Structures are given as C-alpha cells and as structure tokens.
C-alpha cells in the first residue's frame, strides 16, 4: 500500500477529454476522464491499455483508488488471469472488474462522487496512472426549513405577531443544484410575498391574520422525487391596542425615501438637479454628513388611483388548489403558459366580458400577473379554461401557445440535459413530454438530431427513441472543441412539437491560440484569464432575446461540479473579428462592477475566434417587458424602480463610466424584481477626460433616449446619462410605452424645436 501511495503523490493529472498518457513504458491508457451517473445506477469506468513503442510491454497488475484524505483502496487485480487479490471490505460487494482494466461500482450514492485513480504496473517500466472524475446526480434530499427567529434551527410550526416580518429559508442537498418554490396549501400565497427561487428564501413583510396557514417549500432539479417541507404559521393579533395607536398605524408611511437617494426628487426636478443630487451624495459621503434628511411620504390615503382593485383577488381567495387548475390541459401546460404576453390576453377577455374592468385591473396589480390570470380564468371557466385561453391567445397573435392548448402541436420533451462530455463524445437525457400520460396518452416517438452548430447546420445523426425506451442518447466520434446542436422533437402521427435545442461543445481545441486574445494587451489577457470559463462547461438553451448583432440565450454553466442557470450573450456566426473583440471589451469593463443595482459578470468564454459573455440569469427579464406586462404598478413600486436605477447609475458615475445606452430595455429584473442596470456594449470609461468623443459617425445610437447635444456634437459625459434617465422615468410611469409616441423620424429635430413628451397619466401631478 505504501508503494501505491508514493506513486500517487507523483502522479500526473490530466483532465481533458479522452486522456492519453505516455510513460517510459511506451504505453497508453485510453478512457473517459469524466463520468456522470444517477444515484442508484452502476458507474462503469472503461479503461484500456495500448502498447505504443514496445509491443512486449504488458501490464501485470492494476489498482483502483478513490482520492480521499487516506486515498481509499478499492481493489487490486493480477493480470493476465484477472485474479482479484485484494478488495477493501466496505466495497467487497459493490465492485466488479470489467473490460481490460475497468471497474464497475454498483449502486452508487452521492458519497461515491469524487476522483478515482487507476495505476497500471508494467514489467521493467514506470507505472502508468490516470484520474477519473465521477459525478453523481441525485434528487433533493434532507429538505428542511429554518428561520432566524429560531436561531436558524429547523421549524415545523411558527407563531409570530401581526405586523412583523415572516422569514423562512428552505435548503436541500441535491445535484444538480435545486430551485425552490413556495406555496400556501389552503390558499394563494400573499401577493406581497418575496420568493427567492435560488436561495429558497420566503419573506412576507407586515404579516396579517389572513397570512396564517401551512406554507410548503418544494425543491426540484428535474430528478424525482422532489423535496418538500411544511411549516404551520400562525399570526397572532395584538389584543390590547389603544385607539391612539391605531390612528398612528393608519398614518404610518408605506414607503420612505431619503433625499440623497430620492427618486421622487429625480422625477420632479430637472435633469441637471438630478446630477447635482448624485454629486451631493458623494460629497455627503466624503464628509460623513447625513444629519439633514428630508423624507417623501406615501400614505394609505395618498393617490387612491394606485390602490389595487380587489375583486379579482376575491375570486380566487377562497378557491382550492384544484379549482385553480380545474382544466387538465391548463394544468399540463402551466409552465409554458407562464411565458404568454398577458396584457393582450387581458384586453381580449375584457372585450368578451369574461373579465370585468376591475378584474383586469386587479390582475395587473398582482405580484405575478400571468399566474393570477391563469388562476382567475380557471376558477371562472373551470373545465372550459383551455378553450377560453386558446381563443384569447390566438386573437392576441400568440399562435404557438394556442396550438399547444388545442393539440395542434405536441409539447416538447422536458429537462433536456447533457452528460459525459469528452473531446469526442457526449450524451443527452430527457424526460417525457407529457406529465399526465393517463389523460393525454403518450407520444409515438422522440426524434433526436445532431448537427454542427453553423450558419447552415447539416444534420449528421438522427435517432428515433420510443417512449418506452430509456430517454437517452450517446454521440461518439465527434471532433474536439466543436459546437453541436442537439434537437429533440416529440412526434405523434403527423403532429410534432416545436423542438427543444441545446448547443454543446466538446472538450479540446484550446491548444490553438485565440486570435481574439492575441489582439488584447497582456493586462487585458490576464484579466480575462481570471474569469475565463471553458466553452464545454456551458450548454446553450433557448433564446431570451435577439438583436441586430447577436442574441442572449439561456444556458447552464458547470462550476465547482454544480450546474447553475445563467445567460450567455453571443454574436451571430457572421460577426466580424472587430465585433467579437468589441464583445470581449464589454466583458472586460464589467469585471470590476460590484453593486447590487448593476449587473455583474459571471465569466467570459473565448474559443478560437468566438467570444461569449456569461451573465446571471434574470428571471423577470428586462424592465420594458416587465412594465408592458404589468401595465399599472403601485406608486411605491414605480418609485422603487426609479430609485434602483439611480443607485446603479450613481455607482457607474463614481467608476468613471458613461453608459450611453440607458433605457428600460437595458435594465434587468431578477427573480425578486430587484433591478440591475445592464447592457454595457456602448459604455465608455471617461475617468481621465470626463467625456468621450465618438470617432466614427456610423455608430448606431439610440436617438430617442439620447441628449440632443450629445447626438449633434458626438460628445458624451455624465449629463448624457442623466437625460437618458429622465426618458426612462417616462417609460416607467407610462407602463413601458416607447418614448415620443408618433414621432418616428427626426426625433432630435423634434426635441430641438422645443417639443417635449406629455406627463404620463400614471405620473401624479404633484411629482
């Protein structure tokens, strides 16, 4: 054993692709260096020995270890008789030999994940050795809920006082990492509830007696079963409360905005005054002077037009979870329906008198507009919900969702994931298209196609999988460092699904110097190296948005053996070297950003002549779409959005950055609707001169958001962003409308003639 451990300490570790190691024996070990299996399956390490320069080189023994504190020994096998001479007792019933030098580990569990080592001993030669990484996927286990009021101990029941804040955190153990949902079993979750799907947090401020109930956290990662935990929450009311106290409570401000960050001032002062406030904020910070603070108060009786109509909420407040999903078709396609454009559907339903005006207004005020819309229609229309929604979707030109509800297209396979990526192979697996097979029946087959990711992809492989077979496909003999599109289409007769596609890159190709990196200076290359993510660690999924030069796609990124959702900003394959270099420099500018209201960089991917910026996944999308879907937001919510943009822009100003493209479409919202200023393709560093002058007049610029002086003189400084900020405020209070409605050409001339936009109806005169 000491001999083996000594050899371990001097082993050469290579982890890319199908590994080839050359020792003094002139021999080669061939096999996969990475293996992914589900818990309960067998892990099969297939390795072979090939003699290269010396045909007489033959192994006489091989040994398997698992890397640990004490390097756990598995088994020793004598060759050529394949006689097992030593097996450690914990693994005696779980290990088998397979192939030439292989190991089969039976019924793997999560503790089996890790690094395994193979040593092959050869007559009169140095032993050959290699490493293999085993990833074990398993569903959520040990799901629990904790709360800070109990010292973060596990809770099953909790009592708190009315008016306090309920804070619960759900945690679980799983691979890949789980997402979380929170529900209230007896009733709908409060629209004021803040749910973090990533951390599992649930927060409800100012709880009331009707918040009492059983709260359930569910953890899911596309592996069954899901994890769950229930907490019984009781809200205790104050029994002895004086009238004076009650009167004081009624006039308590719902939202208080300090002046040095106040967006109320930003709305009603001129853009130059906003700039002064930002600079004044910095001066206050330098002198530690925050003694004199004015407040803007929004009370319950202020601006009654911002109070949400409650009839739509009353319709579903007493409904059970079954009544909220009465139609099995709506229940089956709930997740897909959550992507609909709710505003146009609401307009149609109101025109057809399925919803009244106060119903539609109440739904638009909800925390989740689409979810509340679906629940309301389900309660009203019951088993006819799918037919009603289909008609509304088709009328609002959302044909794909209407076709899905009417059975004209099939649903796509679910949870399409990639496993076992090497330099020449990878595998995919997925789950059935239908959850409720008893109601809908099963598909005839799943058609899996493989094509090289290019402008004109050419299919190089096609598989037909029956639903009764394992929903799994292996692809071999691929080129290293190459991107492939894998598409899975459900098929029943002549009816098919739209298809779901992943873009997968095989390992390798890094030895070729990147011409993109060569165009950067050594300091820039060093910065990129610190945040570099290999392309084979990123799997591209559906498109989140497309532009003139490229698109943003949802993606998964493997980091520290954990899969996490992200967004990948890419350019089209026809993009020039200059455009790719510009994308790289955008990522470089983001490296130093560190503010809660500025989108941070996850990493940069460079592969050959292609670049990609990896960003956090923003569940609620961009601000313009968010405003369009919501239509009407409460005044405090509008002011919060204005304030968070101001915070983010003030931070960029402190960093010497001019954004140049501030607009609602370039502000993103995370799963908690916290705003992040984003899209830094046009931003520039002005810390030295204080301004930036355009060198080429053919640069595309956003005229409707740009200060006329900057457009004419091609000079940009902080005042340019202040003007754009004012336009964004108009977008927020107009419900996401495009600025200068009706003016399509000569916008700058229109502004220079003294014309300005009218005050949005939703912007109070007092502001």
C-alpha positions in Angstrom: 0.0 0.0 0.0 2.9 2.4 0.8 4.2 1.8 -2.7 0.9 2.8 -4.2 0.6 5.9 -2.1 4.1 7.0 -3.1 3.2 6.6 -6.7 0.0 8.6 -6.1 1.9 11.6 -4.8 4.0 11.8 -8.0 1.1 11.0 -10.4 0.5 13.2 -13.4 -3.0 14.7 -13.5 -4.7 15.4 -16.8 -8.4 16.1 -17.0 -9.2 17.0 -20.6 -11.2 14.6 -22.8 -10.2 11.1 -23.6 -6.9 11.0 -21.8 -3.6 9.8 -23.3 -0.6 9.5 -21.1 2.9 8.4 -22.2 5.3 6.9 -19.7 8.7 5.4 -20.1 6.9 2.1 -20.8 5.8 3.5 -24.2 2.2 2.6 -23.4 -1.1 4.5 -23.5 -4.1 4.4 -21.2 -7.3 5.2 -23.0 -10.7 6.0 -21.5 -13.1 8.7 -20.3 -11.8 11.1 -17.6 -15.3 12.2 -16.6 -18.4 10.1 -15.8 -21.9 11.2 -14.7 -24.5 8.7 -13.4 -27.7 8.9 -11.4 -27.9 7.7 -7.8 -28.6 4.0 -7.7 -27.1 3.3 -11.1 -23.8 1.5 -11.7 -20.7 3.5 -12.5 -18.6 1.8 -15.2 -15.0 3.0 -15.7 -13.9 1.5 -19.0 -10.2 1.8 -19.5 -7.8 0.1 -21.9 -4.1 -0.4 -22.2 -2.4 0.0 -25.6 1.3 -0.6 -26.2 2.8 2.0 -28.5 6.5 1.8 -29.0 7.2 -1.5 -27.2 4.8 -4.3 -28.3 6.2 -6.5 -25.5 5.1 -4.1 -22.8 2.4 -5.9 -20.8 0.8 -5.0 -17.5 0.9 -7.5 -14.7 -1.3 -5.6 -12.2 -3.7 -2.7 -11.9 -5.0 -1.0 -8.8 -8.0 1.3 -8.3 -8.2 4.0 -5.6 -10.6 6.8 -4.6 -8.9 10.0 -3.8 -9.7 11.0 -0.2 -7.8 12.0 2.9 -6.4 8.5 3.1 -6.7 7.5 -0.6 -9.2 4.7 -0.2 -8.1 1.5 -1.9 -10.8 -0.4 -3.9 -9.2 -3.5 -5.4 -6.1 -5.0 -6.9 -6.2 -7.2 -9.9 -3.4 -9.5 -11.1 -3.0 -9.9 -14.9 -3.3 -11.7 -17.3 -5.6 -14.1 -15.2 -7.6 -11.1 -13.9 -7.3 -12.5 -10.4 -8.7 -10.2 -7.7 -6.2 -10.4 -4.8 -7.3 -7.5 -2.6 -10.6 -5.8 -2.1 -11.3 -3.4 0.8 -14.2 -4.7 2.9 -16.5 -1.6 2.5 -16.6 -2.3 -1.2 -16.4 -6.1 -1.3 -20.0 -6.5 -2.5 -20.0 -3.4 -4.7 -17.0 -3.7 -7.0 -16.5 -5.8 -10.1 -13.9 -5.9 -12.8 -15.0 -5.1 -16.3 -13.2 -4.8 -19.7 -9.4 -4.8 -19.8 -8.6 -2.5 -16.8 -12.1 -1.3 -15.9 -14.0 -1.0 -12.6 -17.8 -1.3 -12.1 -19.1 0.3 -8.9 -22.5 -0.9 -8.1 -25.5 1.1 -6.8 -23.6 4.4 -6.5 -24.6 7.0 -3.9 -23.8 10.7 -3.5 -20.8 9.8 -1.3 -19.3 7.9 -4.2 -18.8 11.1 -6.2 -15.2 12.3 -6.4 -11.9 11.5 -8.1 -10.8 7.9 -8.8 -7.2 6.8 -9.6 -6.1 4.0 -11.8 -2.5 2.6 -11.6 -1.2 0.1 -14.1 2.1 -1.7 -13.3 4.2 -2.9 -16.2 7.3 -5.2 -16.3 10.5 -3.2 -16.2 8.8 0.2 -16.6 7.4 3.1 -14.7 3.7 2.5 -13.7 1.1 4.3 -15.8 -1.6 6.3 -13.9 -4.6 8.5 -14.6 -7.5 10.3 -12.8 -11.2 9.9 -13.5 -13.9 12.2 -12.0 -17.3 10.7 -11.1 -20.3 13.0 -10.8 -23.4 11.5 -9.1 -26.8 13.2 -9.8 -29.4 12.8 -7.2 -32.8 14.4 -6.4 -33.4 16.8 -3.4 -32.8 15.1 -0.1 -32.9 16.3 3.5 -35.1 19.2 2.6 -35.7 21.4 5.6 -36.9 24.9 6.5 -35.2 27.2 9.0 -35.9 30.7 10.4 -33.7 33.3 12.0 -36.1 33.8 14.9 -35.3 30.2 16.0 -31.5 30.6 15.5 -31.7 29.0 12.1 -33.0 25.7 13.5 -35.4 23.5 11.7 -39.0 24.5 12.2 -42.4 22.7 11.7 -44.6 25.4 13.3 -44.1 29.1 13.9 -46.1 31.8 15.6 -45.3 35.5 15.0 -47.1 38.7 15.8 -49.2 40.7 13.4 -47.2 43.4 11.6 -43.9 41.6 11.9 -41.9 40.1 9.1 -42.1 36.3 8.3 -38.7 35.0 7.1 -38.3 31.3 6.2 -35.4 29.7 4.3 -35.6 26.3 2.6 -32.5 24.2 2.0 -31.8 20.8 0.5 -29.0 18.6 -0.7 -29.1 17.8 -4.5 -27.1 17.6 -7.7 -27.6 19.4 -9.9 -28.5 22.4 -7.6 -32.2 22.7 -6.9 -34.5 25.6 -7.4 -37.3 26.3 -4.9 -41.0 27.2 -4.9 -43.2 28.3 -2.0 -46.9 27.8 -1.8 -49.6 28.1 0.9 -51.6 24.9 0.9 -55.0 26.3 2.0 -54.9 29.5 -0.1 -52.9 31.6 -2.5 -49.6 33.0 -1.4 -49.8 36.6 -0.4 -49.0 39.0 -3.4 -46.6 40.7 -1.0 -44.6 37.5 -0.6 -41.0 37.7 -1.8 -39.7 34.3 -3.0 -36.1 33.7 -4.0 -36.1 30.6 -6.2 -32.3 30.2 -5.9 -31.7 30.6 -2.2 -35.1 29.2 -1.1 -36.0 32.3 0.9 -39.6 33.4 1.7 -40.2 36.9 3.1 -43.5 38.5 3.9 -43.4 41.9 5.5 -46.1 43.3 7.8 -48.0 39.9 8.1 -51.7 40.0 8.8 -54.0 37.4 10.4 -55.1 36.1 6.9 -51.5 35.1 6.3 -52.0 32.2 8.8 -51.7 28.8 7.1 -49.4 25.9 6.1 -46.5 27.0 3.9 -44.9 24.4 1.8 -41.4 24.7 0.2 -40.7 22.4 -2.7 -37.2 21.8 -4.1 -36.8 20.4 -7.6 -33.9 19.7 -10.0 -35.6 17.6 -12.8 -34.9 14.4 -10.8 -37.6 12.7 -8.9 -38.8 12.8 -6.3 -38.9 16.5 -5.4 -38.1 17.5 -1.8 -40.7 19.3 0.3 -41.2 20.7 3.9 -44.3 22.1 5.5 -44.4 24.9 8.2 -47.6 25.8 10.1 -47.5 29.6 10.5 -49.9 31.3 13.0 -50.2 35.1 13.0 -51.1 36.4 16.5 -53.0 39.7 16.6 -52.4 42.4 19.2 -55.3 42.1 21.7 -54.7 45.4 23.6 -54.2 48.3 21.2 -55.2 51.8 22.0 -57.2 54.0 19.6 -54.2 56.3 19.5 -52.0 53.5 18.4 -54.5 52.5 15.8 -54.7 56.1 14.4 -50.9 56.3 14.4 -50.7 53.0 12.4 -53.1 54.3 9.8 -50.9 57.2 9.0 -47.6 55.3 9.1 -45.8 55.8 5.7 -45.7 52.7 3.5 -42.6 53.9 1.8 -40.0 56.4 2.9 -37.3 57.8 0.5 -34.3 59.7 1.9 -33.5 62.7 -0.1 -29.9 61.8 -1.0 -31.2 58.8 -2.8 -34.7 60.0 -3.5 -36.2 59.3 -6.9 -39.2 61.4 -6.0 -36.8 64.3 -6.4 -35.5 62.8 -9.5 -39.0 62.8 -11.0 -39.8 66.3 -10.2 -36.5 68.1 -10.5 -34.8 68.9 -13.7 -32.1 66.5 -15.1 -29.4 69.0 -14.1 -30.7 68.9 -10.5 -30.5 65.1 -10.6 -26.8 65.3 -11.5 -26.3 67.8 -8.6 -28.0 65.2 -6.2 -25.7 62.5 -7.3 -22.7 64.7 -6.8 -24.1 66.0 -3.5 -24.5 62.4 -2.4 -20.8 61.8 -3.0 -19.9 65.0 -1.1 -22.1 63.9 1.8 -20.4 60.6 1.9 -17.0 62.2 1.9 -17.9 64.5 4.8 -19.9 61.8 6.7 -22.7 64.3 6.8 -26.2 62.7 6.7 -27.8 64.6 9.5 -30.2 66.6 7.5 -32.6 64.1 5.8 -35.9 65.1 4.2 -38.5 62.4 3.5 -41.1 61.9 0.9 -44.1 60.1 2.4 -46.6 57.9 0.7 -49.6 57.2 3.0 -52.5 54.9 2.5 -54.8 57.7 1.5 -52.4 59.2 -0.9 -53.3 58.9 -4.6 -56.2 56.4 -4.4 -55.9 55.6 -8.1 -52.9 53.5 -7.2 -54.9 51.2 -4.9 -55.4 47.7 -6.4 -59.0 46.7 -7.2 -59.6 43.6 -5.1 -62.4 41.8 -7.0 -60.0 39.6 -8.9 -58.2 38.7 -5.7 -61.6 37.8 -4.1 -62.4 35.5 -6.9 -59.5 33.2 -6.1 -59.0 33.9 -2.4 -61.5 31.1 -1.4 -60.6 28.7 -4.2 -58.8 25.5 -3.6 -55.6 24.5 -5.4 -57.7 22.0 -7.5 -60.1 24.8 -8.5 -57.2 27.0 -9.6 -56.2 24.3 -12.0 -59.5 22.7 -12.9 -58.8 22.2 -16.6 -56.2 19.4 -17.1 -55.0 21.0 -20.3 -54.2 24.2 -18.5 -52.6 22.3 -15.7 -50.4 20.3 -18.1 -49.1 23.4 -19.9 -49.0 25.7 -17.0 -45.2 26.4 -17.3 -45.5 27.2 -21.0 -48.5 29.4 -20.4 -46.5 31.4 -17.9 -44.5 32.9 -20.9 -47.5 34.5 -22.5 -48.0 38.2 -23.2 -50.7 38.7 -20.5 -51.7 42.2 -21.5 -53.2 41.4 -24.9 -55.0 38.4 -23.4 -56.5 40.6 -20.6 -57.7 43.1 -23.2 -59.4 40.3 -25.2 -61.0 38.7 -22.1 -62.3 42.1 -21.0 -63.8 42.8 -24.5 -65.6 39.4 -24.4 -66.9 40.3 -20.9 -65.2 37.2 -19.4 -63.4 39.6 -17.1 -64.7 42.9 -15.8 -62.7 46.0 -15.8 -61.9 45.7 -12.0 -60.9 42.0 -12.6 -58.4 43.0 -15.2 -57.1 45.9 -13.1 -56.7 43.7 -10.1 -54.8 41.0 -12.1 -52.4 43.7 -13.4 -51.7 44.7 -9.9 -50.8 41.2 -8.8 -47.3 40.1 -7.9 -47.4 37.5 -10.7 -49.7 38.8 -13.5 -49.8 35.6 -15.6 -50.2 33.2 -12.7 -53.1 35.3 -11.3 -54.7 35.5 -14.8 -54.5 31.7 -15.2 -55.9 31.1 -11.7 -58.8 33.6 -12.2 -59.8 32.1 -15.6 -59.6 28.6 -14.1 -61.9 29.5 -11.3 -64.3 31.3 -13.6 -64.4 28.9 -16.5 -63.4 25.6 -14.9 -63.1 22.8 -17.5 -63.6 25.4 -20.3 -60.5 27.3 -19.3 -58.2 25.9 -22.1 -60.8 26.8 -24.8 -61.2 30.4 -23.5 -57.5 30.9 -23.2 -56.8 29.4 -26.6 -59.2 31.8 -28.2 -57.6 34.8 -26.4 -54.1 33.7 -27.3 -55.0 33.2 -31.0 -56.7 36.6 -31.0 -53.5 38.2 -29.5 -51.3 36.5 -32.1 -49.7 34.0 -29.7 -50.3 31.1 -32.1 -47.7 28.7 -30.6 -49.5 28.6 -27.2 -52.9 28.4 -28.8 -51.8 25.5 -31.0 -50.4 23.8 -27.9 -53.7 24.1 -26.0 -55.7 22.9 -29.0 -53.5 19.9 -29.6 -52.3 21.1 -33.0 -48.7 20.7 -31.8 -47.2 18.5 -29.1 -45.3 19.6 -26.0 -41.5 19.3 -26.1 -39.6 16.8 -24.0 -38.7 18.2 -20.6 -35.4 18.6 -18.7 -33.1 18.0 -21.7 -29.6 17.8 -20.1 -26.1 16.9 -21.3 -23.8 14.4 -19.6 -20.4 12.8 -20.1 -18.8 15.4 -22.3 -15.3 14.4 -23.7 -13.3 15.6 -26.6 -15.1 13.2 -29.0 -18.3 12.1 -27.2 -21.2 13.4 -25.2 -24.6 12.0 -24.0 -28.1 13.6 -23.5 -31.1 12.6 -21.4 -34.5 14.0 -21.1 -37.9 13.4 -19.5 -41.3 12.7 -21.2 -43.2 15.4 -22.9 -46.5 14.7 -21.0 -46.7 14.7 -17.3 -50.3 13.4 -17.3 -50.0 10.5 -19.7 -53.2 9.0 -18.5 -55.2 11.9 -19.8 -53.2 12.8 -22.9 -51.7 9.5 -23.9 -48.1 9.1 -24.9 -46.2 10.3 -28.0 -45.2 7.8 -30.7 -41.5 8.7 -30.6 -38.9 11.3 -29.9 -36.7 12.3 -32.8 -33.2 13.3 -31.8 -31.0 15.1 -34.3 -27.4 16.1 -34.1 -25.9 18.9 -36.3 -22.8 21.0 -36.3 -23.6 24.5 -35.0 -23.1 26.7 -38.0 -24.9 29.3 -40.2 -26.4 26.4 -42.3 -26.4 23.4 -39.9 -26.1 20.0 -41.5 -27.6 17.0 -39.7 -25.0 14.3 -39.1 -27.0 11.9 -37.0 -30.7 11.1 -36.3 -32.2 8.8 -33.6 -35.8 7.6 -33.1 -36.5 6.8 -29.4 -39.7 5.1 -28.3 -41.3 6.5 -25.1 -40.9 3.0 -23.5 -37.1 3.1 -24.0 -34.6 4.9 -21.9 -34.8 8.6 -23.0 -31.1 8.7 -23.5 -28.7 9.1 -26.5 -24.9 8.8 -26.8 -23.0 10.5 -29.6 -19.4 9.4 -30.5 -16.6 10.0 -33.0 -17.1 13.8 -32.8 -14.5 16.5 -33.4 -12.8 18.0 -30.4 -13.5 21.6 -29.5 -16.6 21.7 -31.8 -20.1 23.0 -31.1 -23.1 20.8 -31.9 -26.8 21.5 -31.8 -28.9 18.6 -30.3 -32.6 18.9 -31.0 -35.4 16.7 -29.5 -38.8 16.7 -31.2 -41.9 14.9 -29.9 -43.9 13.1 -32.6 -47.4 11.6 -32.8 -48.6 10.7 -36.2 -48.1 13.8 -38.4 -48.2 16.1 -35.3 -44.9 17.2 -33.9 -43.6 19.6 -31.2 -41.6 22.8 -31.9 -38.5 21.1 -30.7 -36.0 21.9 -27.9 -32.4 22.5 -28.8 -29.2 22.6 -26.8 -25.8 23.7 -28.0 -23.0 21.5 -26.7 -19.2 22.0 -27.2 -16.8 19.0 -27.0 -13.7 19.4 -24.9 -10.4 20.4 -26.6 -9.2 22.9 -29.1 -7.6 25.1 -26.5 -4.1 24.5 -27.8 -4.9 26.7 -30.8 -4.0 30.4 -29.9 -7.1 32.5 -30.0 -6.8 35.4 -32.4 -9.2 37.4 -30.3 -7.0 37.1 -27.2 -3.9 37.9 -29.3 -5.5 41.3 -30.2 -5.6 42.3 -26.5 -2.7 43.6 -24.4 -1.1 41.4 -21.7 -3.0 43.1 -18.9 -6.4 42.5 -20.6 -5.5 38.9 -21.3 -4.6 38.5 -17.6 -8.0 39.9 -16.5 -9.9 37.6 -18.9 -7.9 34.6 -17.7 -9.2 35.3 -14.1 -12.8 34.9 -15.2 -12.4 32.5 -18.2 -15.0 29.7 -18.5 -14.3 26.8 -20.9 -16.9 26.6 -23.6 -17.5 22.9 -22.9 -18.7 24.0 -19.4 -21.6 25.9 -21.0 -24.7 24.4 -22.5 -26.8 26.9 -24.5 -30.6 26.6 -24.4 -33.5 28.7 -25.7 -33.1 32.3 -26.9 -34.1 35.0 -24.4 -33.8 37.9 -26.9 -32.3 38.7 -30.3 -30.7 41.9 -31.7 -29.1 43.1 -34.8 -25.6 41.7 -34.0 -26.4 38.7 -31.7 -28.6 37.2 -29.1 -28.9 36.3 -25.4 -29.6 32.6 -24.7 -30.5 30.9 -21.5 -27.8 28.5 -20.5 -26.4 26.2 -17.8 -22.9 26.5 -16.6 -21.0 23.8 -14.7 -18.9 25.4 -11.9 -17.4 23.6 -8.9 -19.3 20.4 -10.0 -22.6 22.3 -9.7 -25.0 23.3 -12.5 -26.3 26.8 -12.4 -28.6 28.8 -14.7 -27.0 31.7 -16.5 -27.5 33.9 -19.6 -25.0 33.8 -22.4 -24.6 36.9 -24.7 -23.3 35.7 -28.1 -22.8 37.1 -31.5 -24.0 35.6 -34.8 -21.6 33.4 -36.7 -21.4 36.0 -39.4 -19.9 38.6 -37.0 -16.6 40.1 -37.8 -13.4 39.9 -35.7 -13.9 43.6 -34.7 -17.4 42.8 -33.4 -16.2 39.8 -31.4 -13.4 42.0 -29.9 -16.0 44.6 -29.0 -18.0 42.0 -27.1 -14.8 40.9 -25.3 -14.1 44.5 -24.2 -17.7 44.8 -22.9 -17.0 41.9 -20.7 -13.7 43.4 -19.6 -15.5 46.6 -18.5 -17.9 44.5 -16.4 -15.2 42.7 -14.4 -14.8 45.4 -11.8 -18.5 46.1 -11.4 -19.7 45.3 -7.8 -23.0 46.9 -6.9 -26.5 45.5 -6.2 -28.1 47.5 -8.9 -25.6 46.9 -11.6 -25.5 43.5 -13.5 -22.3 41.6 -12.5 -20.2 39.5 -14.8 -20.2 35.7 -14.2 -17.4 34.9 -16.7 -16.1 35.2 -20.2 -15.7 32.4 -22.7 -13.2 32.6 -25.6 -13.0 29.7 -28.0 -11.0 30.2 -31.2 -12.4 33.2 -32.9 -15.6 33.3 -30.9 -16.4 35.1 -27.7 -19.3 34.9 -25.2 -20.2 36.9 -22.1 -21.7 34.8 -19.3 -24.2 36.7 -17.0 -26.5 35.9 -14.2 -29.9 34.7 -15.3 -32.5 37.4 -14.8 -35.8 35.5 -14.3 -38.1 38.6 -14.8 -36.4 39.8 -18.0 -35.9 43.4 -19.0 -37.8 46.4 -17.5 -39.7 47.3 -20.6 -41.3 43.9 -21.0 -42.0 43.9 -17.2 -43.7 47.2 -17.4 -45.7 46.2 -20.5 -47.0 43.1 -18.8 -47.8 44.8 -15.5 -49.3 47.9 -17.2 -50.1 49.6 -13.9 -47.8 49.4 -10.9 -48.4 51.0 -7.4 -46.7 54.3 -6.9 -44.2 53.0 -4.4 -43.2 50.2 -6.8 -42.6 52.7 -9.6 -40.6 54.9 -7.3 -38.5 51.9 -6.1 -37.6 51.1 -9.7 -36.6 54.7 -10.3 -34.5 54.7 -7.2 -32.7 51.5 -8.0 -31.8 52.8 -11.5 -30.4 56.0 -9.9 -28.4 53.9 -7.4 -26.9 51.9 -10.2 -26.1 54.9 -12.4 -24.6 56.8 -9.5 -22.3 53.8 -8.9 -21.2 53.8 -12.6 -20.6 57.6 -12.4 -18.3 57.0 -9.4 -16.4 54.4 -11.5 -15.9 57.0 -14.3 -18.3 55.1 -16.7 -20.7 56.7 -19.1 -23.4 54.2 -20.1 -24.7 55.9 -23.3 -27.5 53.4 -23.8 -29.6 53.7 -20.7 -33.2 52.6 -21.5 -35.8 50.4 -19.9 -34.9 47.6 -22.3 -31.4 47.6 -20.9 -32.4 47.3 -17.2 -32.9 43.7 -15.9 -35.0 42.3 -13.1 -34.0 39.2 -11.1 -36.4 36.7 -9.5 -37.2 39.1 -6.7 -37.8 42.0 -9.2 -34.7 43.8 -8.0 -33.4 46.0 -10.8 -29.9 45.8 -12.4 -28.6 48.3 -14.9 -27.2 46.2 -17.8 -26.0 46.1 -21.4 -22.7 47.9 -21.4 -21.9 47.5 -25.2 -21.8 51.3 -25.7 -20.4 52.3 -22.3 -17.0 54.0 -22.1 -14.5 55.0 -19.4 -14.3 58.8 -19.0 -12.4 58.9 -15.7 -9.4 60.7 -17.4 -11.1 63.4 -19.6 -14.6 63.3 -18.1 -16.1 62.8 -21.5 -16.0 60.6 -24.6 -16.0 61.7 -28.2 -17.2 59.3 -31.0 -14.5 58.7 -33.6 -16.8 57.3 -36.3 -20.3 58.8 -37.1 -21.6 55.5 -38.4 -22.1 54.1 -34.9 -25.7 53.2 -34.2 -27.0 55.4 -31.4 -30.4 55.3 -29.5 -31.7 58.7 -30.6 -35.0 58.7 -28.6 -33.0 58.2 -25.3 -30.1 60.5 -26.2 -29.4 64.1 -25.2 -29.7 66.2 -28.3 -26.4 67.9 -27.6 -24.6 64.5 -27.5 -26.3 63.4 -30.7 -25.2 66.6 -32.5 -21.7 67.0 -31.1 -20.9 63.3 -30.6 -19.6 64.1 -27.1 -20.8 62.0 -24.1 -20.5 62.6 -20.4 -22.5 62.1 -17.2 -25.1 64.6 -18.3 -25.9 62.3 -21.3 -26.9 59.6 -18.9 -29.0 62.0 -16.8 -31.0 62.9 -19.9 -31.5 59.2 -20.7 -32.5 58.6 -17.1 -35.3 61.1 -17.5 -36.6 59.3 -20.5 -36.5 56.0 -18.6 -38.6 57.6 -15.8 -41.2 58.5 -18.5 -41.1 54.8 -19.7 -41.7 53.6 -16.1 -44.7 55.9 -15.5 -46.2 55.2 -19.0 -46.3 51.5 -18.4 -43.4 50.6 -20.8 -44.5 52.7 -23.9 -42.0 53.8 -26.5 -40.8 57.4 -25.9 -42.0 60.1 -28.2 -45.1 58.2 -29.5 -46.0 59.1 -33.0 -42.5 60.5 -33.8 -40.7 58.0 -35.9 -38.1 60.2 -37.7 -36.2 63.3 -37.0 -36.5 62.9 -33.2 -33.6 65.2 -32.4 -35.0 68.0 -34.6 -38.4 67.5 -32.8 -36.7 68.0 -29.4 -34.6 70.9 -30.6 -37.8 72.6 -31.7 -38.8 72.7 -28.1 -41.2 69.8 -28.1 -41.4 67.5 -25.1 -43.4 64.4 -24.1 -46.6 64.9 -22.1 -46.8 63.8 -18.5 -47.9 60.1 -18.4 -51.4 59.7 -16.9 -49.9 57.4 -14.2 -47.5 60.1 -13.0 -49.1 62.2 -10.3 -49.2 66.0 -10.9 -47.5 66.5 -7.5 -44.4 64.9 -8.9 
